[in-house]
Amino acid sequence: MWPAVYQIRVEGHLGHAMTGWFEDLSIALEDSGDTVLTGPVVDQAALHGLLKRVRDLGVPLVSVNRLESDPAPPRPTEEGD
């Protein structure tokens, strides 16, 4: 089973020192002033750990979304099917 991909949006732009807390995620600073963290999260415990980091930074959490993953590629059919 593959890890789920999550997008976590927080209010404000995170400084360079803060982004180190989320090194496994891609970080986008949006023109709206929000920061969007996106990446794979192996399980619910890891997701709660990320949300705990957001809380510890004291930045407002805007949203948490699980992104749809690409469907698995079709399986090859056996000859004669």
HTML snippet that shows the backbone in 3Dmol.js (N, CA, C, O; Angstrom):
<script src="https://3Dmol.org/build/3Dmol-min.js"></script>
<div id="view" style="width:600px;height:400px;position:relative"></div>
<script>
const pdb = `
ATOM      1  N   MET A   1       0.847  -1.176   0.000  1.00  0.00           N
ATOM      2  CA  MET A   1       0.000   0.000   0.000  1.00  0.00           C
ATOM      3  C   MET A   1       0.896   1.244   0.000  1.00  0.00           C
ATOM      4  O   MET A   1       1.873   1.312   0.745  1.00  0.00           O
ATOM      5  N   TRP A   2       0.563   2.196  -0.818  1.00  0.00           N
ATOM      6  CA  TRP A   2       1.337   3.425  -0.940  1.00  0.00           C
ATOM      7  C   TRP A   2       0.896   4.431   0.096  1.00  0.00           C
ATOM      8  O   TRP A   2      -0.262   4.430   0.513  1.00  0.00           O
ATOM      9  N   PRO A   3       1.826   5.307   0.524  1.00  0.00           N
ATOM     10  CA  PRO A   3       1.409   6.354   1.464  1.00  0.00           C
ATOM     11  C   PRO A   3       0.420   7.310   0.800  1.00  0.00           C
ATOM     12  O   PRO A   3       0.481   7.552  -0.406  1.00  0.00           O
ATOM     13  N   ALA A   4      -0.477   7.839   1.599  1.00  0.00           N
ATOM     14  CA  ALA A   4      -1.422   8.841   1.104  1.00  0.00           C
ATOM     15  C   ALA A   4      -0.682  10.170   0.947  1.00  0.00           C
ATOM     16  O   ALA A   4       0.277  10.447   1.667  1.00  0.00           O
ATOM     17  N   VAL A   5      -1.135  10.980   0.003  1.00  0.00           N
ATOM     18  CA  VAL A   5      -0.550  12.308  -0.202  1.00  0.00           C
ATOM     19  C   VAL A   5      -1.509  13.337   0.397  1.00  0.00           C
ATOM     20  O   VAL A   5      -2.701  13.352   0.090  1.00  0.00           O
ATOM     21  N   TYR A   6      -0.959  14.194   1.257  1.00  0.00           N
ATOM     22  CA  TYR A   6      -1.748  15.218   1.919  1.00  0.00           C
ATOM     23  C   TYR A   6      -1.263  16.606   1.536  1.00  0.00           C
ATOM     24  O   TYR A   6      -0.095  16.813   1.206  1.00  0.00           O
ATOM     25  N   GLN A   7      -2.189  17.544   1.588  1.00  0.00           N
ATOM     26  CA  GLN A   7      -1.881  18.955   1.387  1.00  0.00           C
ATOM     27  C   GLN A   7      -2.350  19.686   2.651  1.00  0.00           C
ATOM     28  O   GLN A   7      -3.530  19.672   3.001  1.00  0.00           O
ATOM     29  N   ILE A   8      -1.384  20.322   3.320  1.00  0.00           N
ATOM     30  CA  ILE A   8      -1.668  21.052   4.552  1.00  0.00           C
ATOM     31  C   ILE A   8      -1.432  22.532   4.273  1.00  0.00           C
ATOM     32  O   ILE A   8      -0.336  22.932   3.880  1.00  0.00           O
ATOM     33  N   ARG A   9      -2.464  23.334   4.477  1.00  0.00           N
ATOM     34  CA  ARG A   9      -2.374  24.772   4.221  1.00  0.00           C
ATOM     35  C   ARG A   9      -2.384  25.512   5.557  1.00  0.00           C
ATOM     36  O   ARG A   9      -3.252  25.296   6.402  1.00  0.00           O
ATOM     37  N   VAL A  10      -1.387  26.396   5.724  1.00  0.00           N
ATOM     38  CA  VAL A  10      -1.324  27.213   6.934  1.00  0.00           C
ATOM     39  C   VAL A  10      -1.319  28.680   6.548  1.00  0.00           C
ATOM     40  O   VAL A  10      -0.926  29.049   5.441  1.00  0.00           O
ATOM     41  N   GLU A  11      -1.759  29.503   7.475  1.00  0.00           N
ATOM     42  CA  GLU A  11      -1.836  30.948   7.230  1.00  0.00           C
ATOM     43  C   GLU A  11      -0.453  31.564   7.426  1.00  0.00           C
ATOM     44  O   GLU A  11       0.225  31.300   8.419  1.00  0.00           O
ATOM     45  N   GLY A  12      -0.054  32.379   6.474  1.00  0.00           N
ATOM     46  CA  GLY A  12       1.230  33.056   6.556  1.00  0.00           C
ATOM     47  C   GLY A  12       2.330  32.271   5.858  1.00  0.00           C
ATOM     48  O   GLY A  12       2.199  31.075   5.601  1.00  0.00           O
ATOM     49  N   HIS A  13       3.403  32.963   5.563  1.00  0.00           N
ATOM     50  CA  HIS A  13       4.569  32.323   4.951  1.00  0.00           C
ATOM     51  C   HIS A  13       5.494  31.845   6.057  1.00  0.00           C
ATOM     52  O   HIS A  13       5.854  32.612   6.951  1.00  0.00           O
ATOM     53  N   LEU A  14       5.878  30.577   5.996  1.00  0.00           N
ATOM     54  CA  LEU A  14       6.806  30.038   6.969  1.00  0.00           C
ATOM     55  C   LEU A  14       8.212  30.505   6.639  1.00  0.00           C
ATOM     56  O   LEU A  14       8.601  30.520   5.471  1.00  0.00           O
ATOM     57  N   GLY A  15       8.971  30.883   7.639  1.00  0.00           N
ATOM     58  CA  GLY A  15      10.360  31.263   7.448  1.00  0.00           C
ATOM     59  C   GLY A  15      11.220  30.039   7.183  1.00  0.00           C
ATOM     60  O   GLY A  15      10.790  28.906   7.401  1.00  0.00           O
ATOM     61  N   HIS A  16      12.439  30.277   6.710  1.00  0.00           N
ATOM     62  CA  HIS A  16      13.334  29.179   6.351  1.00  0.00           C
ATOM     63  C   HIS A  16      13.574  28.236   7.528  1.00  0.00           C
ATOM     64  O   HIS A  16      13.606  27.019   7.344  1.00  0.00           O
ATOM     65  N   ALA A  17      13.741  28.775   8.723  1.00  0.00           N
ATOM     66  CA  ALA A  17      13.987  27.938   9.900  1.00  0.00           C
ATOM     67  C   ALA A  17      12.800  27.015  10.169  1.00  0.00           C
ATOM     68  O   ALA A  17      12.977  25.866  10.574  1.00  0.00           O
ATOM     69  N   MET A  18      11.592  27.524   9.943  1.00  0.00           N
ATOM     70  CA  MET A  18      10.387  26.723  10.186  1.00  0.00           C
ATOM     71  C   MET A  18      10.202  25.639   9.145  1.00  0.00           C
ATOM     72  O   MET A  18       9.708  24.556   9.458  1.00  0.00           O
ATOM     73  N   THR A  19      10.593  25.918   7.901  1.00  0.00           N
ATOM     74  CA  THR A  19      10.374  24.924   6.847  1.00  0.00           C
ATOM     75  C   THR A  19      11.218  23.677   7.073  1.00  0.00           C
ATOM     76  O   THR A  19      10.883  22.610   6.559  1.00  0.00           O
ATOM     77  N   GLY A  20      12.306  23.789   7.831  1.00  0.00           N
ATOM     78  CA  GLY A  20      13.122  22.621   8.149  1.00  0.00           C
ATOM     79  C   GLY A  20      12.360  21.569   8.937  1.00  0.00           C
ATOM     80  O   GLY A  20      12.738  20.397   8.940  1.00  0.00           O
ATOM     81  N   TRP A  21      11.297  21.978   9.599  1.00  0.00           N
ATOM     82  CA  TRP A  21      10.471  21.032  10.345  1.00  0.00           C
ATOM     83  C   TRP A  21       9.687  20.116   9.420  1.00  0.00           C
ATOM     84  O   TRP A  21       9.165  19.090   9.856  1.00  0.00           O
ATOM     85  N   PHE A  22       9.601  20.481   8.142  1.00  0.00           N
ATOM     86  CA  PHE A  22       8.771  19.742   7.187  1.00  0.00           C
ATOM     87  C   PHE A  22       9.609  19.307   5.981  1.00  0.00           C
ATOM     88  O   PHE A  22       9.145  19.390   4.844  1.00  0.00           O
ATOM     89  N   GLU A  23      10.829  18.848   6.221  1.00  0.00           N
ATOM     90  CA  GLU A  23      11.778  18.581   5.146  1.00  0.00           C
ATOM     91  C   GLU A  23      11.321  17.525   4.144  1.00  0.00           C
ATOM     92  O   GLU A  23      11.782  17.534   3.003  1.00  0.00           O
ATOM     93  N   ASP A  24      10.438  16.625   4.533  1.00  0.00           N
ATOM     94  CA  ASP A  24       9.975  15.586   3.611  1.00  0.00           C
ATOM     95  C   ASP A  24       8.822  16.040   2.725  1.00  0.00           C
ATOM     96  O   ASP A  24       8.365  15.282   1.869  1.00  0.00           O
ATOM     97  N   LEU A  25       8.350  17.263   2.921  1.00  0.00           N
ATOM     98  CA  LEU A  25       7.217  17.773   2.153  1.00  0.00           C
ATOM     99  C   LEU A  25       7.675  18.884   1.222  1.00  0.00           C
ATOM    100  O   LEU A  25       8.638  19.591   1.518  1.00  0.00           O
ATOM    101  N   SER A  26       6.987  19.037   0.100  1.00  0.00           N
ATOM    102  CA  SER A  26       7.257  20.200  -0.744  1.00  0.00           C
ATOM    103  C   SER A  26       6.542  21.392  -0.121  1.00  0.00           C
ATOM    104  O   SER A  26       5.454  21.261   0.439  1.00  0.00           O
ATOM    105  N   ILE A  27       7.173  22.548  -0.229  1.00  0.00           N
ATOM    106  CA  ILE A  27       6.657  23.748   0.427  1.00  0.00           C
ATOM    107  C   ILE A  27       6.463  24.831  -0.620  1.00  0.00           C
ATOM    108  O   ILE A  27       7.399  25.191  -1.333  1.00  0.00           O
ATOM    109  N   ALA A  28       5.245  25.349  -0.708  1.00  0.00           N
ATOM    110  CA  ALA A  28       4.933  26.413  -1.666  1.00  0.00           C
ATOM    111  C   ALA A  28       4.422  27.626  -0.902  1.00  0.00           C
ATOM    112  O   ALA A  28       3.477  27.528  -0.119  1.00  0.00           O
ATOM    113  N   LEU A  29       5.054  28.767  -1.138  1.00  0.00           N
ATOM    114  CA  LEU A  29       4.596  30.028  -0.555  1.00  0.00           C
ATOM    115  C   LEU A  29       3.695  30.691  -1.585  1.00  0.00           C
ATOM    116  O   LEU A  29       4.158  31.090  -2.654  1.00  0.00           O
ATOM    117  N   GLU A  30       2.426  30.810  -1.273  1.00  0.00           N
ATOM    118  CA  GLU A  30       1.460  31.326  -2.238  1.00  0.00           C
ATOM    119  C   GLU A  30       1.328  32.838  -2.157  1.00  0.00           C
ATOM    120  O   GLU A  30       1.598  33.445  -1.121  1.00  0.00           O
ATOM    121  N   ASP A  31       0.905  33.441  -3.277  1.00  0.00           N
ATOM    122  CA  ASP A  31       0.688  34.887  -3.334  1.00  0.00           C
ATOM    123  C   ASP A  31      -0.359  35.345  -2.328  1.00  0.00           C
ATOM    124  O   ASP A  31      -0.345  36.497  -1.895  1.00  0.00           O
ATOM    125  N   SER A  32      -1.264  34.451  -1.958  1.00  0.00           N
ATOM    126  CA  SER A  32      -2.317  34.782  -0.986  1.00  0.00           C
ATOM    127  C   SER A  32      -1.753  34.985   0.420  1.00  0.00           C
ATOM    128  O   SER A  32      -2.442  35.487   1.308  1.00  0.00           O
ATOM    129  N   GLY A  33      -0.497  34.591   0.610  1.00  0.00           N
ATOM    130  CA  GLY A  33       0.114  34.693   1.925  1.00  0.00           C
ATOM    131  C   GLY A  33       0.150  33.377   2.677  1.00  0.00           C
ATOM    132  O   GLY A  33       0.769  33.291   3.738  1.00  0.00           O
ATOM    133  N   ASP A  34      -0.503  32.347   2.147  1.00  0.00           N
ATOM    134  CA  ASP A  34      -0.514  31.037   2.789  1.00  0.00           C
ATOM    135  C   ASP A  34       0.717  30.226   2.382  1.00  0.00           C
ATOM    136  O   ASP A  34       1.355  30.504   1.367  1.00  0.00           O
ATOM    137  N   THR A  35       1.031  29.226   3.192  1.00  0.00           N
ATOM    138  CA  THR A  35       2.050  28.232   2.862  1.00  0.00           C
ATOM    139  C   THR A  35       1.332  26.911   2.679  1.00  0.00           C
ATOM    140  O   THR A  35       0.475  26.544   3.483  1.00  0.00           O
ATOM    141  N   VAL A  36       1.686  26.191   1.610  1.00  0.00           N
ATOM    142  CA  VAL A  36       1.081  24.887   1.346  1.00  0.00           C
ATOM    143  C   VAL A  36       2.172  23.824   1.407  1.00  0.00           C
ATOM    144  O   VAL A  36       3.166  23.883   0.684  1.00  0.00           O
ATOM    145  N   LEU A  37       1.962  22.857   2.285  1.00  0.00           N
ATOM    146  CA  LEU A  37       2.868  21.724   2.458  1.00  0.00           C
ATOM    147  C   LEU A  37       2.221  20.519   1.812  1.00  0.00           C
ATOM    148  O   LEU A  37       1.075  20.196   2.125  1.00  0.00           O
ATOM    149  N   THR A  38       2.926  19.845   0.916  1.00  0.00           N
ATOM    150  CA  THR A  38       2.349  18.718   0.195  1.00  0.00           C
ATOM    151  C   THR A  38       3.335  17.561   0.172  1.00  0.00           C
ATOM    152  O   THR A  38       4.530  17.754  -0.051  1.00  0.00           O
ATOM    153  N   GLY A  39       2.826  16.362   0.405  1.00  0.00           N
ATOM    154  CA  GLY A  39       3.695  15.201   0.302  1.00  0.00           C
ATOM    155  C   GLY A  39       3.067  13.952   0.872  1.00  0.00           C
ATOM    156  O   GLY A  39       1.967  13.979   1.424  1.00  0.00           O
ATOM    157  N   PRO A  40       3.798  12.844   0.725  1.00  0.00           N
ATOM    158  CA  PRO A  40       3.290  11.559   1.218  1.00  0.00           C
ATOM    159  C   PRO A  40       3.359  11.487   2.736  1.00  0.00           C
ATOM    160  O   PRO A  40       4.297  11.977   3.365  1.00  0.00           O
ATOM    161  N   VAL A  41       2.341  10.862   3.299  1.00  0.00           N
ATOM    162  CA  VAL A  41       2.265  10.652   4.746  1.00  0.00           C
ATOM    163  C   VAL A  41       1.948   9.168   4.943  1.00  0.00           C
ATOM    164  O   VAL A  41       0.918   8.680   4.478  1.00  0.00           O
ATOM    165  N   VAL A  42       2.832   8.463   5.626  1.00  0.00           N
ATOM    166  CA  VAL A  42       2.732   7.005   5.675  1.00  0.00           C
ATOM    167  C   VAL A  42       1.520   6.466   6.415  1.00  0.00           C
ATOM    168  O   VAL A  42       0.981   5.422   6.049  1.00  0.00           O
ATOM    169  N   ASP A  43       1.080   7.182   7.470  1.00  0.00           N
ATOM    170  CA  ASP A  43      -0.078   6.696   8.217  1.00  0.00           C
ATOM    171  C   ASP A  43      -0.670   7.833   9.050  1.00  0.00           C
ATOM    172  O   ASP A  43      -0.169   8.957   9.035  1.00  0.00           O
ATOM    173  N   GLN A  44      -1.725   7.525   9.761  1.00  0.00           N
ATOM    174  CA  GLN A  44      -2.418   8.544  10.553  1.00  0.00           C
ATOM    175  C   GLN A  44      -1.538   9.090  11.675  1.00  0.00           C
ATOM    176  O   GLN A  44      -1.629  10.271  12.012  1.00  0.00           O
ATOM    177  N   ALA A  45      -0.690   8.246  12.253  1.00  0.00           N
ATOM    178  CA  ALA A  45       0.207   8.718  13.310  1.00  0.00           C
ATOM    179  C   ALA A  45       1.162   9.776  12.760  1.00  0.00           C
ATOM    180  O   ALA A  45       1.433  10.774  13.428  1.00  0.00           O
ATOM    181  N   ALA A  46       1.674   9.562  11.542  1.00  0.00           N
ATOM    182  CA  ALA A  46       2.572  10.542  10.920  1.00  0.00           C
ATOM    183  C   ALA A  46       1.826  11.833  10.606  1.00  0.00           C
ATOM    184  O   ALA A  46       2.382  12.921  10.754  1.00  0.00           O
ATOM    185  N   LEU A  47       0.569  11.723  10.172  1.00  0.00           N
ATOM    186  CA  LEU A  47      -0.240  12.914   9.901  1.00  0.00           C
ATOM    187  C   LEU A  47      -0.445  13.712  11.193  1.00  0.00           C
ATOM    188  O   LEU A  47      -0.313  14.936  11.195  1.00  0.00           O
ATOM    189  N   HIS A  48      -0.760  13.035  12.261  1.00  0.00           N
ATOM    190  CA  HIS A  48      -0.945  13.730  13.544  1.00  0.00           C
ATOM    191  C   HIS A  48       0.361  14.377  13.995  1.00  0.00           C
ATOM    192  O   HIS A  48       0.342  15.445  14.607  1.00  0.00           O
ATOM    193  N   GLY A  49       1.492  13.743  13.698  1.00  0.00           N
ATOM    194  CA  GLY A  49       2.783  14.338  14.024  1.00  0.00           C
ATOM    195  C   GLY A  49       3.014  15.635  13.266  1.00  0.00           C
ATOM    196  O   GLY A  49       3.519  16.606  13.829  1.00  0.00           O
ATOM    197  N   LEU A  50       2.643  15.652  11.976  1.00  0.00           N
ATOM    198  CA  LEU A  50       2.775  16.878  11.181  1.00  0.00           C
ATOM    199  C   LEU A  50       1.870  17.980  11.729  1.00  0.00           C
ATOM    200  O   LEU A  50       2.283  19.134  11.841  1.00  0.00           O
ATOM    201  N   LEU A  51       0.653  17.622  12.062  1.00  0.00           N
ATOM    202  CA  LEU A  51      -0.282  18.613  12.595  1.00  0.00           C
ATOM    203  C   LEU A  51       0.187  19.137  13.960  1.00  0.00           C
ATOM    204  O   LEU A  51      -0.050  20.296  14.300  1.00  0.00           O
ATOM    205  N   LYS A  52       0.843  18.284  14.724  1.00  0.00           N
ATOM    206  CA  LYS A  52       1.405  18.714  16.009  1.00  0.00           C
ATOM    207  C   LYS A  52       2.517  19.736  15.777  1.00  0.00           C
ATOM    208  O   LYS A  52       2.646  20.695  16.538  1.00  0.00           O
ATOM    209  N   ARG A  53       3.322  19.535  14.729  1.00  0.00           N
ATOM    210  CA  ARG A  53       4.372  20.508  14.400  1.00  0.00           C
ATOM    211  C   ARG A  53       3.766  21.855  14.027  1.00  0.00           C
ATOM    212  O   ARG A  53       4.264  22.902  14.440  1.00  0.00           O
ATOM    213  N   VAL A  54       2.689  21.826  13.245  1.00  0.00           N
ATOM    214  CA  VAL A  54       2.008  23.074  12.872  1.00  0.00           C
ATOM    215  C   VAL A  54       1.530  23.771  14.141  1.00  0.00           C
ATOM    216  O   VAL A  54       1.717  24.976  14.304  1.00  0.00           O
ATOM    217  N   ARG A  55       0.923  23.019  15.020  1.00  0.00           N
ATOM    218  CA  ARG A  55       0.446  23.586  16.291  1.00  0.00           C
ATOM    219  C   ARG A  55       1.600  24.196  17.089  1.00  0.00           C
ATOM    220  O   ARG A  55       1.480  25.297  17.626  1.00  0.00           O
ATOM    221  N   ASP A  56       2.718  23.467  17.162  1.00  0.00           N
ATOM    222  CA  ASP A  56       3.871  23.931  17.941  1.00  0.00           C
ATOM    223  C   ASP A  56       4.482  25.204  17.364  1.00  0.00           C
ATOM    224  O   ASP A  56       5.067  26.001  18.098  1.00  0.00           O
ATOM    225  N   LEU A  57       4.350  25.400  16.050  1.00  0.00           N
ATOM    226  CA  LEU A  57       4.847  26.626  15.422  1.00  0.00           C
ATOM    227  C   LEU A  57       3.951  27.814  15.729  1.00  0.00           C
ATOM    228  O   LEU A  57       4.378  28.964  15.618  1.00  0.00           O
ATOM    229  N   GLY A  58       2.713  27.540  16.114  1.00  0.00           N
ATOM    230  CA  GLY A  58       1.783  28.614  16.445  1.00  0.00           C
ATOM    231  C   GLY A  58       1.190  29.299  15.236  1.00  0.00           C
ATOM    232  O   GLY A  58       0.698  30.423  15.337  1.00  0.00           O
ATOM    233  N   VAL A  59       1.230  28.630  14.079  1.00  0.00           N
ATOM    234  CA  VAL A  59       0.629  29.232  12.877  1.00  0.00           C
ATOM    235  C   VAL A  59      -0.783  28.671  12.699  1.00  0.00           C
ATOM    236  O   VAL A  59      -1.019  27.492  12.963  1.00  0.00           O
ATOM    237  N   PRO A  60      -1.716  29.505  12.255  1.00  0.00           N
ATOM    238  CA  PRO A  60      -3.085  29.024  12.059  1.00  0.00           C
ATOM    239  C   PRO A  60      -3.177  27.985  10.937  1.00  0.00           C
ATOM    240  O   PRO A  60      -2.655  28.189   9.841  1.00  0.00           O
ATOM    241  N   LEU A  61      -3.835  26.895  11.226  1.00  0.00           N
ATOM    242  CA  LEU A  61      -4.094  25.845  10.250  1.00  0.00           C
ATOM    243  C   LEU A  61      -5.314  26.246   9.432  1.00  0.00           C
ATOM    244  O   LEU A  61      -6.370  26.541   9.993  1.00  0.00           O
ATOM    245  N   VAL A  62      -5.176  26.260   8.114  1.00  0.00           N
ATOM    246  CA  VAL A  62      -6.292  26.637   7.239  1.00  0.00           C
ATOM    247  C   VAL A  62      -7.042  25.394   6.783  1.00  0.00           C
ATOM    248  O   VAL A  62      -8.270  25.349   6.857  1.00  0.00           O
ATOM    249  N   SER A  63      -6.309  24.375   6.308  1.00  0.00           N
ATOM    250  CA  SER A  63      -6.985  23.174   5.832  1.00  0.00           C
ATOM    251  C   SER A  63      -6.022  21.997   5.755  1.00  0.00           C
ATOM    252  O   SER A  63      -4.805  22.166   5.677  1.00  0.00           O
ATOM    253  N   VAL A  64      -6.600  20.801   5.780  1.00  0.00           N
ATOM    254  CA  VAL A  64      -5.869  19.554   5.568  1.00  0.00           C
ATOM    255  C   VAL A  64      -6.683  18.762   4.569  1.00  0.00           C
ATOM    256  O   VAL A  64      -7.860  18.487   4.801  1.00  0.00           O
ATOM    257  N   ASN A  65      -6.064  18.389   3.453  1.00  0.00           N
ATOM    258  CA  ASN A  65      -6.772  17.635   2.418  1.00  0.00           C
ATOM    259  C   ASN A  65      -5.960  16.430   1.996  1.00  0.00           C
ATOM    260  O   ASN A  65      -4.751  16.516   1.778  1.00  0.00           O
ATOM    261  N   ARG A  66      -6.641  15.312   1.887  1.00  0.00           N
ATOM    262  CA  ARG A  66      -6.019  14.124   1.311  1.00  0.00           C
ATOM    263  C   ARG A  66      -6.236  14.205  -0.194  1.00  0.00           C
ATOM    264  O   ARG A  66      -7.369  14.300  -0.665  1.00  0.00           O
ATOM    265  N   LEU A  67      -5.147  14.167  -0.934  1.00  0.00           N
ATOM    266  CA  LEU A  67      -5.246  14.284  -2.386  1.00  0.00           C
ATOM    267  C   LEU A  67      -5.506  12.917  -2.999  1.00  0.00           C
ATOM    268  O   LEU A  67      -5.062  11.887  -2.491  1.00  0.00           O
ATOM    269  N   GLU A  68      -6.229  12.941  -4.093  1.00  0.00           N
ATOM    270  CA  GLU A  68      -6.490  11.706  -4.814  1.00  0.00           C
ATOM    271  C   GLU A  68      -5.189  11.231  -5.441  1.00  0.00           C
ATOM    272  O   GLU A  68      -4.484  12.001  -6.093  1.00  0.00           O
ATOM    273  N   SER A  69      -4.884   9.980  -5.243  1.00  0.00           N
ATOM    274  CA  SER A  69      -3.689   9.433  -5.877  1.00  0.00           C
ATOM    275  C   SER A  69      -4.078   8.896  -7.248  1.00  0.00           C
ATOM    276  O   SER A  69      -5.236   8.567  -7.509  1.00  0.00           O
ATOM    277  N   ASP A  70      -3.084   8.821  -8.105  1.00  0.00           N
ATOM    278  CA  ASP A  70      -3.346   8.274  -9.431  1.00  0.00           C
ATOM    279  C   ASP A  70      -3.758   6.822  -9.296  1.00  0.00           C
ATOM    280  O   ASP A  70      -3.203   6.085  -8.481  1.00  0.00           O
ATOM    281  N   PRO A  71      -4.731   6.411 -10.095  1.00  0.00           N
ATOM    282  CA  PRO A  71      -5.133   5.005 -10.024  1.00  0.00           C
ATOM    283  C   PRO A  71      -3.977   4.121 -10.490  1.00  0.00           C
ATOM    284  O   PRO A  71      -3.125   4.544 -11.271  1.00  0.00           O
ATOM    285  N   ALA A  72      -3.968   2.911 -10.002  1.00  0.00           N
ATOM    286  CA  ALA A  72      -2.937   1.966 -10.404  1.00  0.00           C
ATOM    287  C   ALA A  72      -3.024   1.714 -11.904  1.00  0.00           C
ATOM    288  O   ALA A  72      -4.121   1.686 -12.461  1.00  0.00           O
ATOM    289  N   PRO A  73      -1.881   1.531 -12.565  1.00  0.00           N
ATOM    290  CA  PRO A  73      -1.936   1.237 -13.998  1.00  0.00           C
ATOM    291  C   PRO A  73      -2.663  -0.072 -14.241  1.00  0.00           C
ATOM    292  O   PRO A  73      -2.636  -0.969 -13.398  1.00  0.00           O
ATOM    293  N   PRO A  74      -3.315  -0.185 -15.397  1.00  0.00           N
ATOM    294  CA  PRO A  74      -4.044  -1.429 -15.671  1.00  0.00           C
ATOM    295  C   PRO A  74      -3.077  -2.615 -15.696  1.00  0.00           C
ATOM    296  O   PRO A  74      -1.930  -2.507 -16.129  1.00  0.00           O
ATOM    297  N   ARG A  75      -3.579  -3.721 -15.224  1.00  0.00           N
ATOM    298  CA  ARG A  75      -2.758  -4.927 -15.228  1.00  0.00           C
ATOM    299  C   ARG A  75      -2.756  -5.519 -16.624  1.00  0.00           C
ATOM    300  O   ARG A  75      -3.778  -5.504 -17.310  1.00  0.00           O
ATOM    301  N   PRO A  76      -1.614  -6.038 -17.050  1.00  0.00           N
ATOM    302  CA  PRO A  76      -1.586  -6.654 -18.386  1.00  0.00           C
ATOM    303  C   PRO A  76      -2.470  -7.885 -18.401  1.00  0.00           C
ATOM    304  O   PRO A  76      -2.522  -8.641 -17.431  1.00  0.00           O
ATOM    305  N   THR A  77      -3.154  -8.073 -19.493  1.00  0.00           N
ATOM    306  CA  THR A  77      -4.010  -9.262 -19.607  1.00  0.00           C
ATOM    307  C   THR A  77      -3.177 -10.410 -20.150  1.00  0.00           C
ATOM    308  O   THR A  77      -2.232 -10.223 -20.916  1.00  0.00           O
ATOM    309  N   GLU A  78      -3.558 -11.586 -19.729  1.00  0.00           N
ATOM    310  CA  GLU A  78      -2.865 -12.772 -20.240  1.00  0.00           C
ATOM    311  C   GLU A  78      -3.359 -13.061 -21.632  1.00  0.00           C
ATOM    312  O   GLU A  78      -4.508 -12.783 -21.977  1.00  0.00           O
ATOM    313  N   GLU A  79      -2.474 -13.623 -22.426  1.00  0.00           N
ATOM    314  CA  GLU A  79      -2.839 -13.954 -23.806  1.00  0.00           C
ATOM    315  C   GLU A  79      -3.984 -14.959 -23.782  1.00  0.00           C
ATOM    316  O   GLU A  79      -3.965 -15.933 -23.029  1.00  0.00           O
ATOM    317  N   GLY A  80      -4.961 -14.706 -24.607  1.00  0.00           N
ATOM    318  CA  GLY A  80      -6.113 -15.603 -24.680  1.00  0.00           C
ATOM    319  C   GLY A  80      -7.269 -15.147 -23.829  1.00  0.00           C
ATOM    320  O   GLY A  80      -8.317 -15.793 -23.845  1.00  0.00           O
ATOM    321  N   ASP A  81      -7.134 -14.075 -23.092  1.00  0.00           N
ATOM    322  CA  ASP A  81      -8.258 -13.570 -22.269  1.00  0.00           C
ATOM    323  C   ASP A  81      -9.256 -12.863 -23.134  1.00  0.00           C
ATOM    324  O   ASP A  81     -10.267 -12.370 -22.634  1.00  0.00           O
TER     325      ASP A  81
END
`;
const viewer = $3Dmol.createViewer("view");
viewer.addModel(pdb, "pdb");
viewer.setStyle({}, {cartoon: {color: "spectrum"}});
viewer.zoomTo();
viewer.render();
</script>
